[in-house]
């Protein structure tokens, strides 16, 4: 059983709190790494039109079952593919939130992970998709080699974004070795 903390219990709880404060019914969002569908369910439950992307068909199948069981399937479009390529119908400056939960599929093959090159390519494209005030939420898992490289490169990328255009923060527990971390980017309203 998880202990109760006043503000949040995990990096995912913190991310979900940010999402719920940001989103309004009808906003467009992208779950760029669908995985088992937990984030997709949360996004659609908040009333957001959700594009849910994953490279693994078994992940999408499980996510579809979760979405259907919650009665929110009409809000979700599932796309089999790499997170480095967003659907062409998603226009620039039309998305309120893009979510990345990096690493490997929980319960799946740990050799199939997100990769630094495709994640950076995706993030570069994601910047242009956001509306002013929109946000990118990235959960990193540095407990495995590719996850460590991914987090290092993402932090470097984010540190070099213009502070006139982006607010960027990094959340990590400093007393938990190799703990997951949360990177939040918000496009400044200009």
C-alpha positions in Angstrom: 0.0 0.0 0.0 1.3 3.5 -0.9 1.8 6.0 1.8 -0.2 9.2 1.4 1.7 12.5 0.8 0.0 15.8 0.6 1.0 16.9 -2.9 1.9 13.7 -4.8 3.1 10.1 -4.4 5.1 9.5 -7.5 6.4 11.3 -10.6 3.3 10.1 -12.5 1.0 11.5 -9.8 2.7 14.9 -10.2 2.4 14.7 -14.0 -1.3 13.8 -13.8 -1.9 16.7 -11.5 -0.3 19.1 -14.0 -2.4 17.6 -16.8 -5.6 18.0 -15.0 -4.8 21.6 -14.2 -3.9 22.3 -17.8 -6.6 20.5 -19.8 -10.2 21.5 -20.7 -12.8 19.3 -22.3 -12.2 19.1 -26.1 -8.5 19.9 -26.0 -6.3 17.9 -28.4 -3.6 15.8 -26.8 -1.0 13.2 -27.9 0.1 10.2 -25.8 3.3 9.7 -27.8 4.2 6.4 -26.0 0.9 4.7 -25.2 2.4 1.6 -23.5 -0.3 -0.1 -21.4 -2.7 2.7 -21.9 -2.9 4.2 -18.4 -2.0 7.7 -19.5 -4.3 7.5 -22.5 -7.2 6.6 -20.1 -6.4 9.5 -17.9 -6.2 12.0 -20.8 -9.5 10.8 -22.3 -11.2 10.8 -18.9 -10.3 14.5 -18.7 -12.3 14.9 -21.9 -9.4 15.4 -24.2 -9.4 14.2 -27.8 -6.4 11.8 -27.6 -4.1 10.5 -30.2 -2.4 7.4 -28.7 0.7 6.1 -30.4 2.8 3.0 -29.8 5.1 0.9 -31.9 3.9 -2.4 -30.3 0.5 -3.7 -31.4 0.1 -5.7 -28.1 0.4 -2.4 -26.2 -2.3 -0.8 -28.3 -4.6 -3.8 -28.0 -4.3 -3.6 -24.2 -4.8 0.1 -24.2 -7.9 -0.2 -26.4 -9.5 -2.7 -23.9 -8.9 -0.2 -21.1 -10.4 2.7 -23.0 -13.4 0.6 -24.0 -14.0 -0.6 -20.5 -14.2 3.1 -19.3 -16.6 4.1 -22.1 -14.3 6.7 -23.6 -13.3 5.0 -26.8 -14.9 7.8 -28.9 -12.3 10.2 -27.6 -9.2 8.1 -28.6 -7.5 7.5 -31.9 -5.0 4.7 -31.7 -2.0 4.8 -34.1 0.6 2.0 -34.6 3.9 3.6 -35.2 7.0 5.2 -33.8 6.7 8.3 -31.6 9.2 10.0 -33.9 6.4 10.5 -36.5 3.1 12.2 -35.6 0.1 11.8 -37.8 -0.1 14.3 -40.7 -3.6 15.4 -39.8 -2.3 17.0 -36.6 -1.7 20.6 -37.5 0.9 23.0 -36.0 -0.2 24.9 -33.0 -3.3 22.6 -32.4 -2.2 20.4 -29.4 -2.5 21.3 -25.7 -0.5 18.5 -24.2 2.0 15.9 -25.5 2.9 13.1 -23.1 6.0 10.8 -23.2 6.4 8.0 -20.8 9.7 6.6 -21.9 11.5 3.3 -21.5 10.0 -0.1 -22.1 6.5 -1.5 -21.9 5.8 -2.6 -18.3 5.5 -6.4 -18.3 6.9 -6.5 -21.9 10.2 -7.1 -23.6 12.8 -4.9 -21.8 15.0 -5.0 -24.9 12.4 -2.9 -26.8 12.8 0.6 -25.4 12.4 4.1 -26.7 15.7 5.4 -28.2 17.5 8.7 -27.8 17.5 9.5 -31.6 13.7 8.9 -32.1 12.8 10.6 -28.9 14.8 13.8 -29.8 13.3 13.7 -33.3 9.8 13.5 -31.8 10.4 16.3 -29.3 11.7 18.6 -32.0 8.5 18.0 -34.0 6.4 18.3 -30.8 7.5 21.8 -30.1 5.8 23.1 -33.2 2.5 21.2 -32.5 1.7 23.0 -29.2 -0.6 25.9 -28.8 0.6 28.8 -26.7 0.4 27.7 -23.1 0.6 24.1 -24.1 2.8 21.6 -22.4 5.1 18.6 -23.0 5.4 16.1 -20.2 8.3 13.6 -20.3 8.8 10.8 -17.8 12.3 9.4 -17.9 13.6 6.1 -16.6 17.4 6.3 -16.1 17.6 2.9 -14.4 18.6 1.2 -17.7 21.4 2.3 -20.1 19.3 3.7 -22.9 17.0 5.4 -20.4 20.0 7.1 -18.8 21.3 8.3 -22.2 17.8 9.5 -23.1 17.4 11.5 -19.9 20.9 13.1 -20.3 20.2 14.1 -23.9 16.7 15.4 -23.2 18.0 17.5 -20.3 20.7 19.0 -22.6 18.1 19.7 -25.3 15.7 21.4 -22.9 18.4 23.5 -21.2 19.1 25.0 -24.6 15.5 26.1 -25.4 14.9 29.8 -25.4 13.6 31.1 -22.0 11.6 33.6 -24.0 9.6 30.8 -25.6 9.7 28.0 -23.1 9.5 27.3 -19.3 11.3 24.1 -18.5 11.7 22.2 -15.2 13.0 18.9 -14.1 11.6 17.0 -11.1 13.6 14.2 -9.4 13.8 12.7 -6.0 17.3 13.4 -4.8 17.2 10.7 -2.1 16.2 7.8 -4.5 19.0 6.3 -6.6 18.1 6.1 -10.3 14.6 7.3 -9.6 12.4 8.2 -12.6 12.2 11.9 -13.3 9.7 14.2 -14.9 10.6 16.9 -17.4 7.9 19.6 -18.0 8.1 22.1 -20.9 5.5 24.8 -21.3 5.2 27.0 -24.3 5.1 30.6 -23.2 2.0 32.6 -24.3 3.3 35.2 -26.7 
